[in-house]
């Protein structure tokens, strides 16, 4: 489904067509042409259609290659190399896509771990804040100290939000690279197709 792969396949077909053309060059070929009727072939315009019988003609042409000094063979080999190169290019593109998808998947797995760590950090910061809030209410802690624990809790919550955003971005990256919508469990539709 990837556009890059489609383009590589088109390049392969083009290289194969070029190979076919290369094998057809310098081959024995003959043409026969027969013309009959009023064609109007005279130097003076006024006498153009005076003698229609003088316009008939038959021609035969043959092309016989004598020796091309290896040009045809070289051209065919170059076209074969072009086909091989296009095939290799397709395989390299496939391999590159697979590697990119694997990297994106590993990044997504890493983001899941980061979310779990951020959630644990929020739980720990919340517990620390709750304990210190109780200490503040008992008069064992100043408001400045409590503010510091509140700031730490806020920072951990912001870290969790950032981890969730990074996860969504990693999921989008994987979706773009694999052309698969993991949230809907369906292929990504490309083009001007209507969204449901």
C-alpha positions, 0 to 999 in steps of 0.5 A: 500500500505504500506509495514508495513501493508502488513507485518502485514497482512502476520503475521495475515495469519501466525497466522491463519495457526498456529491456524489451525495446533494447532486444528489438533494436537492430533486428531484421525488419521489413516494411511494405507500403502500398498507396492507391487513389487520388493523393494530389502530388504535383508541383503546380497546384492547378494540375494537382488532380489532373492525372490521378493514375500517376499517384499510385505507388508501392514501396518495400523497405528492409532493414538488415543489420550487418554488424553493430560492434556489440552495441545491441548486446551492450544495450541489452545488458545495460537494460538487464542491469537496470531491471536488476537495480530496480528490483534491488531498489524495491527490496531495499525500500521494503527493508527500510520500511520494515526497519522504520516500522520496527523502530516506531514500534520500539518507540511506542513500547518505550512510551508505554513504559514512560507512562507507567513510570510517570503514573508511579511518579504521580502516585508517589508525589500524591502520597508525599503531598498527602502525608505533608498536608497532614503534617501541615494541618497538625502544625508540623510543616510551614506553608512554604514547605507544603507549597514545595510538595504541591509544586513537585506533585504538579510537575509529576502530573505535567510529566504524565501528561507529556508522557501521554502526548508522546505516546499519542505521537509515537502511535501516530508515527507508527500509523503513518509508517505502517499504514495501519490504524491501531485504534480502529484496527483497520488499514489507513485509507489513502486518498479522497475517501470519505471518513465515517 
